[in-house]
Amino acid sequence: MKNLTLVVSICLLFAATLLGAQFTGYISDSHCGAKHMDGSQASTNCVTSCIKGGAAPVFVAMDKKVYKLTDKSKATSFYGKKVKITGSMSGDTVTIENIEAAK
């Protein structure tokens, strides 16, 4: 029974890795971090301004933890907005496979 549980657990972990995990949060900038989690036009303007000024785009999870992005260009259309990312997370970095607006 223990072996079956172990095999099932490994298979589920492998499947989750292949399918990609989903994360919901906001695209912000490395200067402001979790300050812009309301999706307002003011937040979008500030995030865009900070990124144009040299700050890096980041992903802010709903628990307000800030993560780096491996492919920042995929987040360009979502500055200051709530998003759902399908991808993977390693340490403090998110790899985006797909990104879309979240409700």
N, C-alpha and C positions, 0 to 999 in steps of 0.2 A: 504494500500500500504506500509506503514511504517513497519507493522508487517511482511509482505511478504519479504521485504528487509532484515529485521533482521533475519528471519528464514533462508533465503538463505545464508546470511553472516555466520551464525553459522554453517550451513552444510558445507560450503566451508572450514572454519577453521578446523572443525572436520576431513574432508577428507584429508586436507593437513597434519594434525597431524598423521593420520593413514598411509598415503603414505610416509611420510618423506619428508623433504625439501632437496633441493640439493644446495651444496656449492662448488665453484671452487676456488682453491688456491694452495698453496705449503705446503709440509711437511717440517718443519724446526726444529730447536731446541730452547729451552728457552734461551740459551746464545746469539745466533746470531739473533733470531727473523726474521725480514723481509729482512735481508741482502742477503738471498739466494733465489731470485725469478727469476732465469734465467734457471733452469733445467740443468745447466752445470755439467760436471764431477767434476769440482773443488768444486761446491756447494754441490754435493752429498758427496764428500770426507770430506768436512768440517763438514757438518751436522752429518754424521756418526761418525766422530772423537769426536765431542762435546757430542753426546749422549753416546758414549762409556766412555767418561770422566765424566759422571754424569748429564749432562743436560737432560731435559725431551723433548721428541718429542712434537711439537706443530703444529697447523694448522694456516697458514697465509693466510687470505682472500685476494682477489685481491685488496682491498682497503688498504692493508698492516696492517690490524688489526690482532693481534695475539690472538689465542684462545687455551686454554688447551684442551687435549683430555681425555675422560673418559677411553677408552680402547686403550692404547698406542701400544699394540702388533699388532693391525690391521694395523698400519702405517709402520711397520718394512720394508716392501718391497718398500716403496716409499720415503725414506729419500732423500731430495733435489729435488724431482720431483713434477711436476704439477699433481694435482689429482682432481677428482670429488667425493665428499662425499655425500651420501644419509644418512640422519639422522636428528638429532634435535639439536637445540642450546638453551642453557639456560644461560643467562648472558654472561660470558666469557669462557664457556665450550661447546665443541661440542661432541655429542654422535654419534659414527659412527655405522650405520647399515650396510652400504656397502661402500667400497672405491675402486676406479679404476683409472687407468691412464687417464689423460685428454689431449686433444690436444691443 
